[in-house]
Amino acid sequence: MEKAGHPSRVSPQAEAPHGAITTASGSADAGWPPPIPPWAAPRIWAAATASVDHHLQLRHIGLHRPTRHCARAIAEVMVSLDPPMTALAQATCPDCVDPCCRRATLWYDLADLLAIGFLGLPWPPGQPMRSVGAPCRYLGPGGCRLARLHRPWICTWYLCPRQRSMLNSDLRSEAAAVTSRLAAMKTLRVRLVETFIEASGRA
């Protein structure tokens, strides 16, 4: 089965911001840390996607040209990553005894939503996880039911130890290109969010 996500033990946990209100016990107030996964409730997911749609309206389109450019660059890199990542998944996931898709803590983040929205793709029904510990809702009998561009970035970024070993041996000729593209994606995703915020401030 095709992988999606990464083991929950390596998922970063947000820390309370400087100045957060704490209770007598020293814990942060009920609004922090944010829920994991974020925007999981259907009402909040609808609001999150609607907020991106708002910036896709015609009157904002000129301001967001750099964001759209970044989204298209991300799509090109993702398309180029799909063949080697799919090959790794097909070679390792079907006989995996502990599939990360069933136990990973993963979600769409802001960069994922911006990429999907500015590429004009239909919105997924919701976050992959409905709650912590739940399996990915997009996992089907034959693996992930989402196309590569529709998945959270973490589902492409994460390679289990077996896949890393295979990439460095059987697919050694592809390893340098894959590593370079993964690094490029990191830069593009940061730039995607930056351009969106910059343009939103002028909207």
Buried (B, 14 or more C-beta within 10 A) or exposed (E): BBBBBBBBEEBEEEEBEEEEEEEEEEEBEEEBEEEBBBBBEEEBBEEBBEEBEEBBEEEBEEBBEBBBBBBEBBBEBBEBBBEBBBBBBEBBBEEBEEBBBBBBBBBBBBBBBBBBBBBEBEBBEBBBBBEEEBBBBBBEEEBBBBEBBBBBBBBBBBBBEEBEEBBEEEBEEBBEEBEEBBEBBEEBBEBBBEBBEEBBEEE
